[in-house]
Amino acid sequence: MTPTHMRDDLLEVVEQLRPIIEEYAPGAEAERHLSSEVYAAMFDAGLFHMCAPQAYGGLELPIVDTMRVWEAVARIDSAAAWNLVMNQGLAGLAAFLPEEGARELLAEGPTTVAGAFFPPGTAHKVDGGWRITGRIPFVSGCHHSAWHQMLALEMDVTSRRSTRPRASPSFSP
């Protein structure tokens, strides 16, 4: 199936999801997070699979086709689209992980990832890995995602300064 056919199929799916997205939109606005019903319906319909690599069961759609599906969801409910876009963007970071990390993240196929880039947390080297700490005040989709992502600066324990000038992604289930 070509990307265009996949996109068109997903656009039809979005229209099929319209009643459930519209039904739960007011409650999501009041609760300040997407309903479980909408999140699950979008995931089950394959909308969270658009950017995932085909090697892990994803659709690996071109970004232009993906954006058309995001736009269709946004015409129904901007909050549902925001969650879908944020999830896809963060899941796309899997392409920058070492192979072992990508396999762990996508072991069961396309997954859900919520996260934020600011403010970054701190990373301290400990026996067996890293301890990541921090507070992220706003993480779209965190109530429903299988993984959470945040940036963390590696810290030098003796000086309390970052040992690296840039942040790196951190994922946790």
Phi, psi and omega per residue, in radians:
M1 nan 2.357 -3.125
T2 -1.349 2.768 3.075
P3 -0.971 -0.648 3.140
T4 -1.105 -0.739 3.101
H5 -1.149 -0.710 3.102
M6 -1.087 -0.773 3.123
R7 -1.041 -0.821 -3.128
D8 -1.087 -0.689 3.079
D9 -1.097 -0.737 3.130
L10 -1.169 -0.609 3.084
L11 -1.123 -0.641 3.057
E12 -1.156 -0.698 3.113
V13 -1.086 -0.715 3.109
V14 -1.013 -0.763 3.120
E15 -1.123 -0.622 3.089
Q16 -1.175 -0.522 3.124
L17 -1.448 -0.202 -3.085
R18 -0.836 -0.870 -3.092
P19 -1.029 -0.729 -3.118
I20 -1.253 -0.667 3.105
I21 -1.118 -0.793 3.130
E22 -1.135 -0.697 -3.120
E23 -1.056 -0.729 -3.039
Y24 -1.659 -0.068 -3.117
A25 -1.033 -0.817 -3.139
P26 -1.078 -0.700 3.118
G27 -1.156 -0.673 3.107
A28 -1.121 -0.681 3.099
E29 -1.108 -0.772 -3.124
A30 -1.189 -0.693 -3.107
E31 -1.455 -0.227 -3.131
R32 1.154 0.471 2.968
H33 -2.806 2.656 -3.093
L34 -1.078 2.505 3.131
S35 -1.221 2.661 3.089
S36 -1.054 -0.626 -3.101
E37 -1.128 -0.763 -3.135
V38 -1.220 -0.780 -3.141
Y39 -1.016 -0.853 -3.140
A40 -1.115 -0.719 3.139
A41 -1.096 -0.737 3.117
M42 -1.166 -0.693 3.117
F43 -1.145 -0.869 -3.116
D44 -1.057 -0.519 3.140
A45 -1.409 -0.080 3.093
G46 1.594 0.115 -3.103
L47 -1.190 -0.477 3.111
F48 -1.456 0.031 -3.130
H49 -1.685 -0.102 -2.973
M50 -1.027 -0.743 -3.073
C51 -1.674 -0.173 -3.109
A52 -1.193 2.517 3.137
P53 -1.088 2.506 3.101
Q54 -1.047 -0.549 -3.139
A55 -1.045 -0.382 -3.141
Y56 -1.979 0.353 3.088
G57 1.592 0.107 3.139
G58 -1.487 3.088 -3.140
L59 -1.636 -0.428 3.136
E60 0.851 0.861 -3.123
L61 -1.251 2.578 2.995
P62 -1.047 2.588 -3.052
I63 -1.030 -0.609 3.136
V64 -1.099 -0.738 3.107
D65 -1.181 -0.700 3.111
T66 -1.074 -0.755 -3.130
M67 -1.102 -0.591 3.112
R68 -1.149 -0.634 3.099
V69 -1.224 -0.763 3.081
W70 -0.991 -0.757 -3.133
E71 -1.081 -0.708 3.135
A72 -1.107 -0.698 3.093
V73 -1.168 -0.724 -3.123
A74 -1.071 -0.551 3.102
R75 -1.162 -0.405 3.109
I76 -1.565 -0.882 -3.129
D77 -2.721 2.045 -3.078
S78 -1.116 -0.581 -3.141
A79 -1.185 -0.691 3.089
A80 -1.112 -0.728 3.115
A81 -1.140 -0.754 3.139
W82 -0.987 -0.826 3.130
N83 -1.085 -0.716 3.125
L84 -1.130 -0.789 -3.136
V85 -1.123 -0.841 -3.115
M86 -1.055 -0.735 -3.141
N87 -1.111 -0.772 -3.119
Q88 -1.165 -0.699 3.129
G89 -1.079 -0.762 -3.131
L90 -1.262 -0.654 3.090
A91 -1.116 -0.530 3.102
G92 -1.118 -0.373 3.090
L93 -1.146 -0.289 3.113
A94 -0.995 -0.470 3.119
A95 -1.126 -0.358 -3.116
F96 -1.728 -0.018 3.112
L97 -1.425 2.711 2.952
P98 -1.025 2.684 -3.079
E99 -0.896 -0.731 3.140
E100 -1.060 -0.697 3.121
G101 -1.186 -0.736 3.109
A102 -1.108 -0.714 3.106
R103 -1.091 -0.702 3.133
E104 -1.175 -0.804 -3.121
L105 -1.077 -0.701 -3.029
L106 -1.923 0.408 -3.075
A107 -0.981 -0.608 -3.116
E108 -1.823 0.356 -3.112
G109 1.679 -2.983 3.137
P110 -0.946 2.459 -3.056
T111 -2.282 -3.073 3.108
T112 -1.941 2.353 -3.112
V113 -2.320 2.183 3.042
A114 -1.994 2.622 3.120
G115 -3.112 -3.111 -3.141
A116 -2.623 2.738 -3.129
F117 -1.820 -0.216 -3.093
F118 -2.568 2.433 -0.062
P119 -1.372 2.665 3.131
P120 -1.271 2.660 3.044
G121 -1.507 -2.948 3.087
T122 -2.100 2.555 3.132
A123 -2.099 2.209 3.103
H124 -2.094 2.256 3.109
K125 -1.212 2.275 3.101
V126 -2.314 2.921 3.090
D127 -0.974 2.178 3.106
G128 1.530 0.008 3.114
G129 2.712 -2.251 -3.039
W130 -2.352 2.613 2.956
R131 -1.940 2.075 -3.113
I132 -1.849 2.239 3.109
T133 -2.332 2.798 3.098
G134 2.637 2.982 3.106
R135 -2.165 2.223 3.099
I136 -2.024 1.929 -3.002
P137 -1.278 -0.336 -3.060
F138 -2.552 1.930 -3.124
V139 -2.297 1.728 -3.097
S140 -1.060 2.234 3.086
G141 1.524 0.043 -3.051
C142 -1.107 -0.433 -3.116
H143 -1.223 -0.330 -3.000
H144 -2.192 -0.162 -3.009
S145 -1.389 2.656 3.092
A146 -1.396 -0.480 -3.118
W147 -2.292 2.606 3.021
H148 -2.070 2.480 -3.113
Q149 -2.192 2.476 3.017
M150 -2.636 2.726 3.026
L151 -1.465 2.562 3.107
A152 -2.481 2.380 3.084
L153 -1.612 2.255 3.080
E154 -1.212 2.191 -3.059
M155 -1.870 2.501 3.009
D156 -1.534 2.001 -3.035
V157 -1.047 -0.595 -3.072
T158 -1.305 -0.567 -3.080
S159 -1.884 -0.187 -3.070
R160 1.053 0.456 3.082
R161 -1.985 2.703 3.085
S162 -1.181 2.383 3.108
T163 -1.559 -0.123 3.139
R164 -2.296 2.498 -3.102
P165 -1.358 -0.116 -3.100
R166 -2.336 2.790 -3.140
A167 -1.551 2.768 3.080
S168 -2.278 2.629 -3.081
P169 -1.233 2.572 3.081
S170 -2.298 2.289 3.123
F171 -2.074 2.557 3.022
S172 -2.559 2.502 3.120
P173 -1.328 nan nan
